[in-house]
Amino acid sequence: MRHWLPRLLLLALAASLLTPLPRYLRGLTLDEYVVWLSQVAGLALAVGLAAVLGLWWRRGRRRGGCK
């Protein structure tokens, strides 16, 4: 259960954010939409970078550590 709980919580968070999203986006002006889109892109970039660094760190530990 501990293996699946974080994944289920992330899935629930994503669903709670995406469900009201179309109504929210229709209410934004163009400037507000650009700001929202840049924040989403920045968050996606940060998550991707963290994933790549995490994989690189794990790979280095398997080889006997970084020296």
C-alpha positions as CSV (number, residue, x, y, z in Angstrom):
1,M,0.0,0.0,0.0
2,R,2.9,2.4,0.7
3,H,4.1,1.9,-2.8
4,W,0.8,3.0,-4.4
5,L,-0.4,5.7,-1.9
6,P,1.8,8.5,-3.2
7,R,0.8,7.7,-6.8
8,L,-2.9,7.7,-5.9
9,L,-2.5,11.0,-4.1
10,L,-0.8,12.6,-7.1
11,L,-3.5,11.3,-9.4
12,A,-6.2,12.7,-7.1
13,L,-4.4,16.1,-7.0
14,A,-4.1,16.2,-10.8
15,A,-7.8,15.3,-11.2
16,S,-8.8,18.0,-8.7
17,L,-6.8,20.6,-10.7
18,L,-7.9,19.5,-14.2
19,T,-11.6,19.1,-13.5
20,P,-12.5,22.8,-13.1
21,L,-9.8,23.9,-15.6
22,P,-11.9,24.6,-18.7
23,R,-14.2,27.0,-16.8
24,Y,-11.2,28.7,-15.1
25,L,-9.4,29.2,-18.4
26,R,-12.5,30.7,-20.1
27,G,-12.6,33.4,-17.5
28,L,-9.0,34.5,-18.0
29,T,-7.9,37.5,-20.1
30,L,-5.1,37.0,-22.6
31,D,-2.5,38.4,-20.3
32,E,-3.6,36.2,-17.4
33,Y,-3.6,33.2,-19.7
34,V,0.0,33.9,-20.7
35,V,1.0,34.2,-17.1
36,W,-0.8,30.9,-16.2
37,L,0.7,29.1,-19.2
38,S,4.2,30.3,-18.3
39,Q,3.7,29.0,-14.7
40,V,2.5,25.6,-15.9
41,A,5.5,25.4,-18.3
42,G,7.9,26.4,-15.6
43,L,6.5,23.8,-13.3
44,A,6.7,21.1,-16.0
45,L,10.3,22.0,-16.7
46,A,11.2,21.9,-13.0
47,V,9.5,18.5,-12.5
48,G,11.3,17.2,-15.6
49,L,14.6,18.5,-14.5
50,A,14.1,17.0,-11.0
51,A,13.3,13.6,-12.6
52,V,16.4,13.7,-14.8
53,L,18.6,14.6,-11.9
54,G,17.0,11.9,-9.8
55,L,17.7,9.3,-12.4
56,W,21.2,10.5,-12.9
57,W,21.9,10.4,-9.2
58,R,20.4,6.9,-8.9
59,R,22.6,5.7,-11.8
60,G,25.7,7.1,-10.2
61,R,25.0,5.4,-6.9
62,R,24.6,2.0,-8.7
63,R,28.0,2.3,-10.2
64,G,29.7,2.7,-6.8
65,G,29.0,6.3,-6.0
66,C,30.3,9.6,-7.3
67,K,33.9,10.4,-6.6
